[in-house]
Amino acid sequence: MAPVLVKRVLISESVDPCCKTILQENGIEVTEKQQMTKEELIAEIQNYDGLVVRSATKVTADVINAGSNLKIIGRAGTGVDNVDVDAATKRGIIVMNTPSGNTISAAELTCALLMSLSRHIPQAVMSMKDGKWDRKKFMGAELYGKVLGIVGLGRIGKEVAGRMQSFGMKTIGYDPITPPEVSAGWGVEQMSLEQLWPQCDYITVHTPLMPSTTGLLNDASFAKCKKGVKVVNCARGGIIDEAALLRAVESGQCGGAGLDVFVEEPPKNRALVNHPNVISCPHLGASTKEAQARCGKDIALQIVDMVTGKALVGAVNAQVLVSSFSPDSHQWIRLGESMGRVLKACSTSKKPYSQVHVTSLGESLKKSTGFLSSAAVVGLLTEGPQKGPNLVNALPLAAETGITMKTDHNDSNDREACVVEVSVNGSSCKAVGSVQAGVPVLLELNGSVFRQPVPLSGHLLFFKAASSTELLLSITGVLAAAGVELESFSASTASSGDQWYCMGISSLLGDIGALKSLVKEAAQLTV
């Protein structure tokens, strides 16, 4: 992928100073403005290519649409709940986070809350500060031998498991993504939620907040748990249904809760916070010096790596780009986009497109089908020189316009090539291209195989006609009359019937209609 041009970055929250330092050392201008209102951010963001936030800044669709130059939104932390990722994707803006930056800090806080719940430590501390000595009131329980259910076995869940196993806890868990054999290697037995709920003495959640995880612990799931089960949430507010949790702690079905996150932050409804069996913190999961330094450093280095074309790490909406940062991929991306432009030019009178089918050939292109498809769509949908689609938003934009995408790969083919076929109004247009000696070339167009591969660069004139010496003389005559020089020519290998031909020309014809009486079809473009 060609490096993303990022010259100016706005940091809208308190991020570790190393973030600014790293960006500046790599030639990026940085401005820090904290505690801006939404209106102030909307007015400010248009001046920047990049935005770095933590969790307080709400990067809404309004903010994103105001950022006419935005190319990257970086979240210095885990998750992107405060960023409208769909709106950013539609605008072709990369959204990235630092998923491992606060792993240890969040895991340690989870363990601290589990221990505090088992021994009523915060309540005992407050009692002592009130001048009391209530030993019997704070009778606790050992963690040794108890069962800890871990819902979400990603990085943080794994770290929590290892630490709590050292206390002699049995760890069981649930995760729809992590393979059971992998978590078994950490000493966590995986099972369904229905199997997990009744076994747990303690439950901790470590999932993203999404429709499938919202209210994961609710009245129904609490009813399936052991009476007195204790729960911890250091992930995202809303994973545990707060109303259901309050009912459970009031009835004793839940013996206590440790909460670092809430649906509304800070919470206006204080019923849970004020309950004597609830330990709560003001979202401190990532609030350690080490985590903040790590997140600040990680987001800065990720942006620098992206800008320099080295790698793409932490992107949440542009996975198709990950494999596009290899040195060999740049010309293949150019090829895909150029083939899209050629097919668009040669089918411009037949729109709209209904399907785009991209096939990669050759074992080395096995991981390239994704970005080749996006690149081809970029070429098909780009209108003129103005800012158009890019690899981030090409496929969503294609879906919006009613285009169905189909991708295939064939690694048994002897050659490395890309095939793009566009279905339009019941007919199809097909191109085959490759990269030869580092140059994107067109090998075939709608069944016409070119004797010499057509370099996809500069001004190109395509026309379809039956071969004849008189035809070529007539076309070169039209070019000469228009002051256009012929720079290259590639004919079809077939000697009969209507075939496609390509000329490299010094400039585009002012009126391509001058060729209509000479050929069946004609198209010109600049790539």
C-alpha positions as CSV (number, residue, x, y, z in Angstrom):
1,M,0.0,0.0,0.0
2,A,1.2,3.5,-0.7
3,P,2.1,5.3,2.5
4,V,-0.7,7.3,4.0
5,L,0.1,11.0,4.1
6,V,-0.3,12.3,7.6
7,K,1.3,15.7,8.3
8,R,-0.7,17.0,11.2
9,V,-2.2,15.2,14.2
10,L,-4.5,16.5,16.9
11,I,-4.3,14.9,20.4
12,S,-7.6,15.8,22.2
13,E,-6.9,14.2,25.6
14,S,-4.2,13.6,28.1
15,V,-1.9,11.1,26.5
16,D,1.6,10.2,27.7
17,P,4.1,12.8,26.4
18,C,6.0,10.0,24.6
19,C,3.2,9.9,22.0
20,K,3.8,13.5,20.9
21,T,7.6,13.1,21.0
22,I,7.6,10.0,18.8
23,L,5.2,11.6,16.2
24,Q,7.3,14.8,16.1
25,E,10.6,12.8,15.7
26,N,9.1,11.3,12.6
27,G,8.2,14.6,11.0
28,I,4.5,14.9,12.1
29,E,3.3,18.1,13.5
30,V,1.3,17.6,16.7
31,T,-1.2,19.9,18.5
32,E,-2.6,19.1,21.9
33,K,-6.0,20.5,22.8
34,Q,-7.9,19.0,25.7
35,Q,-11.4,19.2,27.0
36,M,-12.9,20.6,23.8
37,T,-16.6,20.7,23.4
38,K,-18.1,18.8,20.5
39,E,-18.6,22.1,18.6
40,E,-15.0,23.1,19.3
41,L,-13.7,19.7,18.0
42,I,-15.8,20.0,14.9
43,A,-14.4,23.4,14.1
44,E,-10.8,22.2,14.9
45,I,-10.7,18.8,13.3
46,Q,-10.8,20.0,9.7
47,N,-7.2,21.2,10.0
48,Y,-5.7,17.7,10.8
49,D,-4.9,14.4,9.0
50,G,-5.0,12.4,12.2
51,L,-6.7,12.4,15.6
52,V,-5.5,10.7,18.8
53,V,-8.0,10.1,21.6
54,R,-8.5,8.1,24.8
55,S,-12.0,7.4,26.0
56,A,-13.5,10.8,26.8
57,T,-13.6,12.3,23.3
58,K,-16.7,11.2,21.5
59,V,-15.7,10.9,17.8
60,T,-19.2,11.0,16.3
61,A,-20.3,11.0,12.7
62,D,-20.6,14.8,12.9
63,V,-16.9,15.1,14.0
64,I,-15.8,12.6,11.4
65,N,-17.7,14.3,8.5
66,A,-16.2,17.6,9.6
67,G,-12.7,16.1,9.3
68,S,-12.3,16.7,5.6
69,N,-8.6,15.7,5.7
70,L,-8.8,12.9,8.3
71,K,-7.1,9.7,7.4
72,I,-6.5,8.1,10.8
73,I,-8.2,8.0,14.2
74,G,-6.1,6.5,16.9
75,R,-7.5,5.3,20.2
76,A,-4.7,5.1,22.8
77,G,-6.3,2.2,24.6
78,T,-8.4,-1.0,24.2
79,G,-11.7,-0.8,22.3
80,V,-13.2,2.0,20.2
81,D,-16.6,2.4,21.8
82,N,-16.3,6.2,21.6
83,V,-15.6,6.2,17.9
84,D,-18.3,5.8,15.2
85,V,-16.4,3.2,13.3
86,D,-19.1,2.8,10.6
87,A,-19.0,6.5,9.8
88,A,-15.2,6.5,9.7
89,T,-15.2,3.5,7.3
90,K,-17.6,5.1,4.9
91,R,-15.3,8.1,4.8
92,G,-12.3,5.8,4.2
93,I,-10.7,6.7,7.5
94,I,-8.6,4.1,9.3
95,V,-9.5,3.5,12.9
96,M,-6.9,1.8,15.2
97,N,-6.5,1.1,18.8
98,T,-3.8,-0.3,21.1
99,P,-5.3,-3.6,22.2
100,S,-2.4,-4.8,24.3
101,G,-1.4,-1.5,25.9
102,N,-3.4,-1.8,29.1
103,T,-3.7,-5.6,29.3
104,I,-1.6,-6.0,32.4
105,S,-3.1,-3.1,34.2
106,A,-6.7,-4.2,33.5
107,A,-5.9,-7.8,34.5
108,E,-4.3,-6.6,37.8
109,L,-7.3,-4.4,38.6
110,T,-9.6,-7.4,38.0
111,C,-7.6,-9.5,40.4
112,A,-7.6,-6.7,43.0
113,L,-11.4,-6.5,42.8
114,L,-11.7,-10.3,43.1
115,M,-9.6,-10.3,46.2
116,S,-11.4,-7.2,47.6
117,L,-14.7,-9.0,47.1
118,S,-13.6,-12.1,48.9
119,R,-12.3,-10.2,51.9
120,H,-14.5,-7.0,52.0
121,I,-11.3,-4.9,52.0
122,P,-12.7,-1.5,50.9
123,Q,-15.6,-1.8,53.4
124,A,-13.2,-2.8,56.2
125,V,-11.0,0.2,55.4
126,M,-13.9,2.6,55.5
127,S,-15.1,1.1,58.8
128,M,-11.6,1.6,60.4
129,K,-11.6,5.2,59.2
130,D,-14.9,5.7,61.0
131,G,-13.2,4.6,64.2
132,K,-14.8,1.1,64.3
133,W,-13.3,-2.4,64.9
134,D,-15.9,-4.8,63.4
135,R,-14.0,-8.0,62.9
136,K,-17.1,-10.2,62.7
137,K,-18.9,-8.0,60.2
138,F,-16.2,-8.5,57.6
139,M,-15.9,-12.3,57.7
140,G,-14.5,-13.3,54.2
141,A,-13.8,-16.4,52.2
142,E,-10.7,-17.8,50.7
143,L,-10.2,-17.8,46.9
144,Y,-8.4,-21.2,47.2
145,G,-10.4,-24.0,45.8
146,K,-13.1,-21.7,44.4
147,V,-14.3,-21.7,40.7
148,L,-13.7,-18.6,38.6
149,G,-15.7,-18.2,35.4
150,I,-14.0,-16.0,32.8
151,V,-16.3,-14.8,30.0
152,G,-14.0,-13.6,27.2
153,L,-10.6,-15.4,26.8
154,G,-8.6,-12.8,25.0
155,R,-5.4,-11.1,26.2
156,I,-6.9,-9.8,29.5
157,G,-8.9,-13.0,30.3
158,K,-5.7,-15.0,29.8
159,E,-3.7,-12.8,32.2
160,V,-6.4,-12.9,34.8
161,A,-6.6,-16.7,34.6
162,G,-2.8,-17.1,35.2
163,R,-2.8,-14.8,38.2
164,M,-5.9,-16.3,39.9
165,Q,-4.7,-19.8,39.3
166,S,-1.7,-18.9,41.6
167,F,-4.3,-18.5,44.4
168,G,-5.5,-22.0,43.8
169,M,-8.6,-21.1,41.9
170,K,-10.1,-23.4,39.3
171,T,-10.6,-21.4,36.1
172,I,-13.3,-22.2,33.5
173,G,-14.4,-20.0,30.7
174,Y,-16.3,-19.1,27.6
175,D,-15.2,-17.6,24.3
176,P,-16.7,-18.0,20.8
177,I,-13.4,-17.2,19.1
178,T,-10.5,-18.6,21.1
179,P,-10.1,-22.4,20.4
180,P,-10.7,-24.6,23.5
181,E,-7.3,-26.3,22.9
182,V,-5.6,-23.0,23.1
183,S,-7.3,-21.9,26.4
184,A,-6.6,-25.4,27.8
185,G,-3.0,-24.6,27.4
186,W,-3.5,-21.7,29.9
187,G,-5.4,-24.0,32.3
188,V,-8.9,-22.8,31.4
189,E,-11.5,-25.3,30.5
190,Q,-14.0,-23.9,28.0
191,M,-17.7,-24.6,28.0
192,S,-21.0,-23.1,27.1
193,L,-22.5,-20.3,29.2
194,E,-25.3,-22.6,30.2
195,Q,-22.7,-25.0,31.6
196,L,-20.6,-22.2,33.1
197,W,-23.2,-20.2,35.1
198,P,-24.0,-22.8,37.8
199,Q,-20.4,-23.8,38.5
200,C,-19.0,-20.4,39.3
201,D,-18.2,-18.9,42.7
202,Y,-16.9,-15.8,40.9
203,I,-17.4,-14.5,37.4
204,T,-15.4,-11.9,35.5
205,V,-16.2,-10.5,32.1
206,H,-13.7,-9.5,29.4
207,T,-15.6,-9.1,26.2
208,P,-16.1,-6.2,23.9
209,L,-19.5,-4.4,24.1
210,M,-21.6,-5.4,21.2
211,P,-25.2,-6.5,20.6
212,S,-24.4,-10.1,21.5
213,T,-22.7,-9.2,24.8
214,T,-24.9,-6.4,26.0
215,G,-26.8,-7.7,29.1
216,L,-24.9,-11.0,29.0
217,L,-25.3,-11.2,32.7
218,N,-29.0,-10.6,33.3
219,D,-31.9,-11.8,35.4
220,A,-32.1,-15.1,33.6
221,S,-28.3,-15.8,33.9
222,F,-28.1,-14.7,37.5
223,A,-31.0,-17.2,38.3
224,K,-28.8,-20.0,36.9
225,C,-25.8,-19.1,39.1
226,K,-24.9,-20.3,42.6
227,K,-26.6,-18.2,45.3
228,G,-24.0,-15.6,46.4
229,V,-22.0,-15.6,43.2
230,K,-19.7,-12.6,43.0
231,V,-19.1,-10.8,39.7
232,V,-16.5,-8.3,38.4
233,N,-16.7,-6.1,35.3
234,C,-13.5,-4.2,34.3
235,A,-14.4,-4.5,30.6
236,R,-17.3,-2.3,29.4
237,G,-20.4,-1.0,31.1
238,G,-23.5,-2.8,29.8
239,I,-22.1,-6.3,29.6
240,I,-23.7,-6.8,33.0
241,D,-27.3,-5.6,33.1
242,E,-27.1,-3.0,35.9
243,A,-30.8,-3.2,36.9
244,A,-30.6,-7.0,37.0
245,L,-27.3,-6.8,39.1
246,L,-29.0,-4.5,41.6
247,R,-31.9,-6.9,42.0
248,A,-29.5,-9.8,42.4
249,V,-27.4,-8.1,45.1
250,E,-30.5,-6.9,46.9
251,S,-31.9,-10.5,46.9
252,G,-28.6,-12.0,47.8
253,Q,-28.5,-14.1,44.6
254,C,-25.3,-12.1,43.9
255,G,-23.0,-11.9,46.9
256,G,-21.1,-8.8,45.7
257,A,-19.9,-7.0,42.6
258,G,-16.7,-5.2,41.6
259,L,-17.4,-2.6,39.0
260,D,-14.9,-0.4,37.2
261,V,-17.2,0.5,34.3
262,F,-20.8,1.6,33.9
263,V,-23.3,2.2,31.2
264,E,-23.3,5.9,32.0
265,E,-20.0,7.4,33.2
266,P,-20.0,8.9,35.7
267,P,-23.2,7.1,36.7
268,K,-26.1,9.3,37.7
269,N,-28.1,6.5,39.2
270,R,-26.1,5.8,42.3
271,A,-28.1,2.7,43.5
272,L,-25.3,0.2,42.6
273,V,-22.4,2.5,43.7
274,N,-24.0,3.0,47.1
275,H,-24.9,-0.6,47.7
276,P,-22.8,-2.0,50.6
277,N,-21.9,-5.2,48.7
278,V,-20.7,-3.3,45.6
279,I,-17.1,-2.1,45.2
280,S,-16.8,0.5,42.5
281,C,-14.0,2.4,40.8
282,P,-14.1,5.4,38.3
283,H,-12.9,3.4,35.3
284,L,-9.4,2.8,36.4
285,G,-8.6,-0.2,34.3
286,A,-5.9,1.6,32.2
287,S,-5.0,4.1,34.9
288,T,-1.5,3.2,35.6
289,K,1.6,5.1,34.6
290,E,2.9,2.0,32.8
291,A,-0.3,1.4,30.8
292,Q,-0.6,5.1,29.7
293,A,3.0,5.2,28.6
294,R,2.6,1.9,26.7
295,C,-0.7,3.0,25.0
296,G,0.8,6.4,24.1
297,K,3.9,4.8,22.7
298,D,2.0,2.1,20.9
299,I,-0.5,4.4,19.1
300,A,2.4,6.7,18.0
301,L,4.5,3.9,16.6
302,Q,1.5,2.4,14.9
303,I,0.7,5.7,13.2
304,V,4.4,6.1,12.1
305,D,4.5,2.5,10.8
306,M,1.4,3.2,8.8
307,V,2.6,6.5,7.4
308,T,6.0,5.0,6.4
309,G,4.3,2.0,4.7
310,K,6.0,-0.4,7.1
311,A,3.0,-2.1,8.6
312,L,-0.6,-1.7,9.8
313,V,-1.2,-2.8,13.4
314,G,-4.3,-2.3,15.5
315,A,-6.7,-1.3,12.7
316,V,-10.2,-2.3,13.6
317,N,-11.9,-1.4,10.3
318,A,-9.3,-2.1,7.6
319,Q,-8.2,-5.7,7.9
320,V,-8.0,-5.9,4.2
321,L,-5.1,-3.6,4.3
322,V,-2.9,-5.7,6.7
323,S,-1.4,-7.8,3.9
324,S,-1.1,-4.7,1.6
325,F,2.0,-3.4,3.4
326,S,4.5,-5.9,2.0
327,P,6.8,-4.3,-0.5
328,D,5.5,-6.5,-3.4
329,S,1.9,-5.5,-2.8
330,H,2.1,-1.9,-3.9
331,Q,2.2,-2.7,-7.7
332,W,-0.5,-5.3,-7.3
333,I,-2.7,-2.7,-5.7
334,R,-2.0,-0.4,-8.6
335,L,-2.8,-3.2,-11.0
336,G,-6.2,-3.9,-9.4
337,E,-7.1,-0.2,-9.4
338,S,-6.0,0.2,-13.0
339,M,-7.9,-2.8,-14.2
340,G,-11.0,-1.4,-12.5
341,R,-10.4,1.9,-14.4
342,V,-10.0,0.1,-17.7
343,L,-13.2,-2.0,-17.2
344,K,-15.1,1.2,-16.2
345,A,-13.9,3.0,-19.3
346,C,-14.7,0.1,-21.6
347,S,-18.2,-0.4,-20.1
348,T,-19.2,3.2,-19.3
349,S,-22.3,3.1,-21.5
350,K,-23.6,-0.1,-19.9
351,K,-23.9,0.9,-16.2
352,P,-24.9,0.1,-13.5
353,Y,-22.6,-2.7,-12.2
354,S,-24.3,-5.6,-10.5
355,Q,-21.4,-7.8,-9.6
356,V,-17.6,-7.7,-9.5
357,H,-15.8,-11.0,-9.5
358,V,-12.1,-11.0,-8.6
359,T,-9.9,-14.0,-8.9
360,S,-6.3,-14.2,-7.9
361,L,-4.0,-16.7,-9.6
362,G,-0.9,-18.2,-8.2
363,E,0.1,-19.4,-4.8
364,S,2.0,-16.1,-3.9
365,L,-1.3,-14.1,-4.3
366,K,-3.3,-16.3,-1.9
367,K,-3.5,-13.6,0.7
368,S,-3.9,-10.8,-1.8
369,T,-7.4,-11.4,-3.0
370,G,-8.9,-9.0,-0.4
371,F,-6.9,-5.9,-1.3
372,L,-7.1,-6.8,-5.1
373,S,-10.9,-6.8,-4.8
374,S,-10.9,-3.4,-2.9
375,A,-8.4,-1.9,-5.4
376,A,-10.5,-3.0,-8.4
377,V,-13.6,-1.4,-6.8
378,V,-11.6,1.8,-6.2
379,G,-10.9,1.9,-9.9
380,L,-14.5,1.2,-10.9
381,L,-16.1,3.8,-8.5
382,T,-13.6,6.7,-8.8
383,E,-15.1,9.6,-10.7
384,G,-12.6,12.0,-12.1
385,P,-9.6,13.5,-10.2
386,Q,-11.5,14.4,-7.0
387,K,-11.2,12.5,-3.8
388,G,-13.0,9.2,-4.2
389,P,-13.1,5.7,-2.6
390,N,-10.0,4.1,-1.1
391,L,-9.1,0.6,0.1
392,V,-10.8,1.2,3.4
393,N,-14.3,2.2,2.2
394,A,-14.4,0.6,-1.3
395,L,-16.3,-2.6,-0.4
396,P,-18.9,-0.8,1.9
397,L,-19.5,1.7,-0.9
398,A,-19.8,-1.1,-3.5
399,A,-22.5,-2.7,-1.3
400,E,-24.3,0.7,-0.9
401,T,-24.5,1.0,-4.7
402,G,-25.9,-2.5,-5.1
403,I,-22.7,-4.2,-6.3
404,T,-22.3,-7.9,-5.2
405,M,-18.6,-8.8,-4.5
406,K,-17.3,-12.3,-5.3
407,T,-13.8,-13.4,-4.7
408,D,-11.9,-16.6,-5.6
409,H,-8.3,-17.9,-5.6
410,N,-6.6,-20.5,-7.7
411,D,-3.1,-21.4,-6.6
412,S,-2.8,-24.3,-9.1
413,N,-2.3,-21.8,-11.9
414,D,1.2,-21.6,-13.3
415,R,1.2,-17.8,-13.5
416,E,0.7,-14.9,-11.1
417,A,-2.3,-12.9,-12.3
418,C,-5.5,-11.1,-11.3
419,V,-8.8,-11.6,-13.1
420,V,-11.5,-9.0,-12.7
421,E,-14.9,-9.6,-14.3
422,V,-17.7,-7.0,-14.1
423,S,-21.3,-7.8,-14.6
424,V,-23.3,-4.9,-16.0
425,N,-26.8,-5.0,-17.4
426,G,-26.8,-8.7,-18.3
427,S,-23.4,-8.7,-20.0
428,S,-19.9,-8.9,-18.6
429,C,-16.5,-7.3,-19.1
430,K,-13.4,-9.1,-18.1
431,A,-9.7,-8.2,-17.8
432,V,-6.7,-10.2,-16.9
433,G,-3.5,-8.5,-15.6
434,S,-0.3,-9.1,-13.8
435,V,2.9,-7.4,-12.6
436,Q,5.9,-8.0,-14.7
437,A,9.3,-6.6,-13.8
438,G,7.6,-4.4,-11.2
439,V,5.2,-2.9,-13.7
440,P,1.4,-3.5,-13.7
441,V,0.4,-4.8,-17.1
442,L,-2.9,-5.8,-18.9
443,L,-2.7,-9.2,-20.5
444,E,-6.2,-9.6,-21.8
445,L,-9.4,-7.6,-22.3
446,N,-12.8,-9.2,-23.0
447,G,-11.2,-12.3,-24.6
448,S,-8.6,-10.4,-26.6
449,V,-5.1,-11.5,-25.6
450,F,-2.5,-8.8,-26.3
451,R,0.7,-9.8,-28.1
452,Q,2.6,-7.5,-25.9
453,P,1.4,-6.8,-22.3
454,V,0.0,-3.3,-22.0
455,P,1.8,-1.2,-19.3
456,L,-0.9,0.3,-17.2
457,S,0.5,3.8,-17.0
458,G,0.0,7.1,-18.8
459,H,-2.7,7.8,-21.4
460,L,-4.3,4.8,-23.0
461,L,-6.6,4.4,-26.0
462,F,-8.6,1.2,-26.3
463,F,-10.6,0.3,-29.3
464,K,-12.4,-2.7,-30.7
465,A,-12.5,-3.5,-34.4
466,A,-11.5,-6.1,-37.0
467,S,-7.8,-5.9,-37.9
468,S,-6.7,-4.2,-41.0
469,T,-3.9,-2.0,-42.2
470,E,-6.2,0.7,-43.3
471,L,-7.8,0.8,-39.8
472,L,-4.5,1.5,-38.1
473,L,-3.6,4.2,-40.7
474,S,-7.0,5.9,-40.2
475,I,-6.7,5.9,-36.4
476,T,-3.1,7.3,-36.5
477,G,-4.4,9.9,-38.9
478,V,-7.1,10.9,-36.4
479,L,-4.4,11.1,-33.6
480,A,-2.1,13.2,-35.8
481,A,-4.9,15.6,-36.7
482,A,-5.6,16.1,-33.0
483,G,-1.9,16.7,-32.2
484,V,-1.6,13.4,-30.3
485,E,1.5,11.3,-30.7
486,L,1.4,7.5,-30.8
487,E,3.8,6.1,-28.1
488,S,3.1,2.4,-28.1
489,F,0.7,-0.1,-29.7
490,S,-0.4,-3.6,-28.7
491,A,-2.6,-5.8,-30.9
492,S,-4.5,-9.0,-30.1
493,T,-2.9,-12.4,-30.9
494,A,-6.0,-13.3,-32.9
495,S,-5.9,-12.4,-36.6
496,S,-9.6,-12.4,-37.4
497,G,-12.9,-11.1,-35.9
498,D,-13.4,-8.1,-33.8
499,Q,-10.6,-7.7,-31.2
500,W,-9.5,-5.1,-28.7
501,Y,-6.3,-3.1,-29.3
502,C,-4.5,-0.6,-27.1
503,M,-2.4,2.5,-27.9
504,G,-0.3,4.4,-25.6
505,I,-0.7,8.1,-26.5
506,S,0.9,11.4,-25.5
507,S,-2.4,12.9,-24.4
508,L,-6.1,12.1,-24.4
509,L,-8.2,12.9,-27.5
510,G,-10.3,16.0,-27.1
511,D,-13.1,14.2,-29.0
512,I,-13.1,10.4,-29.0
513,G,-16.2,10.6,-31.2
514,A,-13.9,11.1,-34.2
515,L,-13.2,7.3,-34.0
516,K,-16.8,6.2,-34.0
517,S,-16.9,5.7,-37.8
518,L,-13.8,3.6,-37.7
519,V,-14.3,1.2,-34.7
520,K,-17.0,-0.8,-33.0
521,E,-16.1,0.6,-29.5
522,A,-13.5,3.0,-28.1
523,A,-12.5,4.2,-24.7
524,Q,-9.6,6.3,-23.3
525,L,-8.3,6.9,-19.8
526,T,-5.3,8.0,-17.8
527,V,-3.8,5.6,-15.2
